[in-house]
Amino acid sequence: MKGRLGDLAVGTAGDIAGTVVDPRQGLGKLRSVVTVRALVAGAAGLAVGFLLARSVRRG
């Protein structure tokens, strides 16, 4: 599972970088890659990162 999540993150980062080079094609690829599952995983990652940073800051 961990490897698949890493692959998803790297692939999405590559698509975002491609969007800078060729916006039309990059946005099309990005739309096809981003799914509800990826958005939920990203939101969960942001929430966990926020909570970890908050706990470190208070400690």
C-alpha positions in Angstrom: 0.0 0.0 0.0 2.8 2.4 0.9 4.5 1.9 -2.4 1.3 2.5 -4.4 0.7 5.7 -2.5 4.2 6.9 -3.3 3.8 6.0 -7.0 0.5 7.9 -7.0 2.2 11.0 -5.5 5.2 10.8 -7.9 2.9 10.4 -10.9 0.7 13.3 -9.8 3.8 15.5 -9.2 5.0 14.6 -12.7 1.6 15.6 -14.2 1.7 18.9 -12.3 5.2 19.6 -13.7 4.0 18.7 -17.2 1.2 21.2 -16.8 3.8 24.0 -16.4 5.4 22.9 -19.7 2.2 22.3 -21.7 -0.9 23.5 -19.9 -3.5 22.0 -22.2 -2.2 18.5 -22.2 -1.1 18.7 -18.6 -4.5 19.7 -17.3 -6.1 16.9 -19.4 -3.8 14.3 -17.8 -4.2 15.8 -14.4 -8.0 15.5 -14.7 -7.8 11.9 -15.7 -5.5 11.0 -12.9 -7.2 12.8 -10.0 -9.9 10.6 -8.6 -12.0 10.8 -5.5 -9.7 8.3 -3.8 -6.7 10.4 -4.5 -8.4 13.5 -3.2 -9.4 11.7 0.0 -5.8 10.4 0.4 -4.4 13.8 -0.1 -6.8 15.4 2.4 -6.0 12.7 4.9 -2.3 13.3 4.4 -2.7 17.1 4.9 -4.8 16.5 8.1 -2.2 14.1 9.6 0.6 16.5 8.7 -1.2 19.4 10.3 -1.9 17.4 13.5 1.8 16.2 13.7 3.1 19.7 13.2 0.7 21.1 15.8 1.7 18.5 18.3 5.5 19.1 17.7 4.9 22.9 18.0 3.1 22.6 21.4 5.6 20.0 22.8 
